[in-house]
Amino acid sequence: MGTGKVVHIECKCGKLLFRYFKAGKGKIIKCFINRMENDFVGIRNLPNFHKPLCPNCQKELGIIMIISGEVALKLNQGTIRGIRI
């Protein structure tokens, strides 16, 4: 996979959503589906333009879309805990 870091993506309510391989520096704005390691929400099997919810508090996490030719979850920044690398 190259250089980077595995980070835990959590909802603001504290629920662990998935583990993600973050390549590069900066804020997490989108998460490519193929870089998710442990998906506790079931995001991997959802269709495009679906809006997954936190299983704990039912807040919308973002929207699944194609970004740069890959399937990704574009995150709602107010829903997840801020992570910056």
ChimeraX commands (.cxc) that place a marker at each C-alpha (Angstrom):
marker #1 position 0.00,0.00,0.00 radius 0.5
marker #1 position 2.91,2.38,0.40 radius 0.5
marker #1 position 3.64,4.80,3.22 radius 0.5
marker #1 position 0.90,6.12,5.43 radius 0.5
marker #1 position -0.88,5.44,8.68 radius 0.5
marker #1 position -3.91,3.41,9.77 radius 0.5
marker #1 position -6.37,5.63,11.66 radius 0.5
marker #1 position -9.60,4.92,13.50 radius 0.5
marker #1 position -12.56,6.85,12.08 radius 0.5
marker #1 position -15.14,7.52,14.80 radius 0.5
marker #1 position -18.48,9.27,14.90 radius 0.5
marker #1 position -18.78,12.21,17.30 radius 0.5
marker #1 position -20.93,9.98,19.52 radius 0.5
marker #1 position -17.85,7.76,20.03 radius 0.5
marker #1 position -18.83,4.77,17.84 radius 0.5
marker #1 position -15.90,3.27,15.91 radius 0.5
marker #1 position -16.98,3.25,12.26 radius 0.5
marker #1 position -13.96,1.80,10.43 radius 0.5
marker #1 position -10.18,1.69,10.26 radius 0.5
marker #1 position -8.72,3.58,7.31 radius 0.5
marker #1 position -5.29,3.67,5.67 radius 0.5
marker #1 position -4.49,7.39,5.38 radius 0.5
marker #1 position -1.84,8.19,2.78 radius 0.5
marker #1 position -0.38,11.68,2.85 radius 0.5
marker #1 position -0.88,14.57,5.21 radius 0.5
marker #1 position -3.84,16.73,6.08 radius 0.5
marker #1 position -7.45,16.44,7.08 radius 0.5
marker #1 position -9.56,13.41,6.13 radius 0.5
marker #1 position -12.19,14.64,3.68 radius 0.5
marker #1 position -12.89,11.46,1.72 radius 0.5
marker #1 position -12.22,7.79,2.40 radius 0.5
marker #1 position -11.60,5.48,-0.53 radius 0.5
marker #1 position -13.49,2.22,0.01 radius 0.5
marker #1 position -10.54,0.03,-1.04 radius 0.5
marker #1 position -8.41,1.56,1.77 radius 0.5
marker #1 position -10.87,0.63,4.54 radius 0.5
marker #1 position -9.57,-2.20,6.70 radius 0.5
marker #1 position -12.28,-2.98,9.24 radius 0.5
marker #1 position -15.73,-1.76,8.21 radius 0.5
marker #1 position -18.07,-1.89,11.22 radius 0.5
marker #1 position -20.91,-0.04,9.43 radius 0.5
marker #1 position -21.21,-2.01,6.17 radius 0.5
marker #1 position -20.10,0.80,3.87 radius 0.5
marker #1 position -18.25,-1.50,1.44 radius 0.5
marker #1 position -21.46,-3.04,0.05 radius 0.5
marker #1 position -23.51,0.13,-0.40 radius 0.5
marker #1 position -24.40,1.54,-3.85 radius 0.5
marker #1 position -23.28,4.93,-5.21 radius 0.5
marker #1 position -25.06,8.01,-3.87 radius 0.5
marker #1 position -26.16,6.15,-0.75 radius 0.5
marker #1 position -25.87,8.09,2.53 radius 0.5
marker #1 position -24.75,5.72,5.31 radius 0.5
marker #1 position -25.80,6.39,8.91 radius 0.5
marker #1 position -23.99,5.89,12.21 radius 0.5
marker #1 position -25.46,2.71,13.75 radius 0.5
marker #1 position -25.36,4.35,17.19 radius 0.5
marker #1 position -26.77,7.90,16.79 radius 0.5
marker #1 position -28.26,7.65,13.25 radius 0.5
marker #1 position -26.42,10.74,11.95 radius 0.5
marker #1 position -25.53,10.85,8.25 radius 0.5
marker #1 position -21.82,10.06,7.74 radius 0.5
marker #1 position -21.51,11.32,4.16 radius 0.5
marker #1 position -22.27,10.16,0.64 radius 0.5
marker #1 position -20.78,7.34,-1.45 radius 0.5
marker #1 position -19.58,8.58,-4.82 radius 0.5
marker #1 position -16.94,8.10,-7.51 radius 0.5
marker #1 position -13.92,10.35,-6.90 radius 0.5
marker #1 position -10.91,10.17,-9.25 radius 0.5
marker #1 position -12.29,6.94,-10.74 radius 0.5
marker #1 position -12.56,5.14,-7.36 radius 0.5
marker #1 position -15.51,4.57,-5.04 radius 0.5
marker #1 position -15.17,6.78,-1.96 radius 0.5
marker #1 position -17.12,8.02,1.04 radius 0.5
marker #1 position -17.20,11.84,1.00 radius 0.5
marker #1 position -17.43,12.61,4.72 radius 0.5
marker #1 position -19.69,15.08,6.49 radius 0.5
marker #1 position -17.10,16.93,8.58 radius 0.5
marker #1 position -19.55,17.68,11.38 radius 0.5
marker #1 position -20.34,14.00,11.94 radius 0.5
marker #1 position -16.90,12.44,12.48 radius 0.5
marker #1 position -14.25,13.24,15.05 radius 0.5
marker #1 position -11.57,15.46,13.59 radius 0.5
marker #1 position -8.40,13.65,12.53 radius 0.5
marker #1 position -5.47,15.46,10.99 radius 0.5
marker #1 position -2.17,13.85,10.02 radius 0.5
marker link #1:1,2 radius 0.2
marker link #1:2,3 radius 0.2
marker link #1:3,4 radius 0.2
marker link #1:4,5 radius 0.2
marker link #1:5,6 radius 0.2
marker link #1:6,7 radius 0.2
marker link #1:7,8 radius 0.2
marker link #1:8,9 radius 0.2
marker link #1:9,10 radius 0.2
marker link #1:10,11 radius 0.2
marker link #1:11,12 radius 0.2
marker link #1:12,13 radius 0.2
marker link #1:13,14 radius 0.2
marker link #1:14,15 radius 0.2
marker link #1:15,16 radius 0.2
marker link #1:16,17 radius 0.2
marker link #1:17,18 radius 0.2
marker link #1:18,19 radius 0.2
marker link #1:19,20 radius 0.2
marker link #1:20,21 radius 0.2
marker link #1:21,22 radius 0.2
marker link #1:22,23 radius 0.2
marker link #1:23,24 radius 0.2
marker link #1:24,25 radius 0.2
marker link #1:25,26 radius 0.2
marker link #1:26,27 radius 0.2
marker link #1:27,28 radius 0.2
marker link #1:28,29 radius 0.2
marker link #1:29,30 radius 0.2
marker link #1:30,31 radius 0.2
marker link #1:31,32 radius 0.2
marker link #1:32,33 radius 0.2
marker link #1:33,34 radius 0.2
marker link #1:34,35 radius 0.2
marker link #1:35,36 radius 0.2
marker link #1:36,37 radius 0.2
marker link #1:37,38 radius 0.2
marker link #1:38,39 radius 0.2
marker link #1:39,40 radius 0.2
marker link #1:40,41 radius 0.2
marker link #1:41,42 radius 0.2
marker link #1:42,43 radius 0.2
marker link #1:43,44 radius 0.2
marker link #1:44,45 radius 0.2
marker link #1:45,46 radius 0.2
marker link #1:46,47 radius 0.2
marker link #1:47,48 radius 0.2
marker link #1:48,49 radius 0.2
marker link #1:49,50 radius 0.2
marker link #1:50,51 radius 0.2
marker link #1:51,52 radius 0.2
marker link #1:52,53 radius 0.2
marker link #1:53,54 radius 0.2
marker link #1:54,55 radius 0.2
marker link #1:55,56 radius 0.2
marker link #1:56,57 radius 0.2
marker link #1:57,58 radius 0.2
marker link #1:58,59 radius 0.2
marker link #1:59,60 radius 0.2
marker link #1:60,61 radius 0.2
marker link #1:61,62 radius 0.2
marker link #1:62,63 radius 0.2
marker link #1:63,64 radius 0.2
marker link #1:64,65 radius 0.2
marker link #1:65,66 radius 0.2
marker link #1:66,67 radius 0.2
marker link #1:67,68 radius 0.2
marker link #1:68,69 radius 0.2
marker link #1:69,70 radius 0.2
marker link #1:70,71 radius 0.2
marker link #1:71,72 radius 0.2
marker link #1:72,73 radius 0.2
marker link #1:73,74 radius 0.2
marker link #1:74,75 radius 0.2
marker link #1:75,76 radius 0.2
marker link #1:76,77 radius 0.2
marker link #1:77,78 radius 0.2
marker link #1:78,79 radius 0.2
marker link #1:79,80 radius 0.2
marker link #1:80,81 radius 0.2
marker link #1:81,82 radius 0.2
marker link #1:82,83 radius 0.2
marker link #1:83,84 radius 0.2
marker link #1:84,85 radius 0.2
view
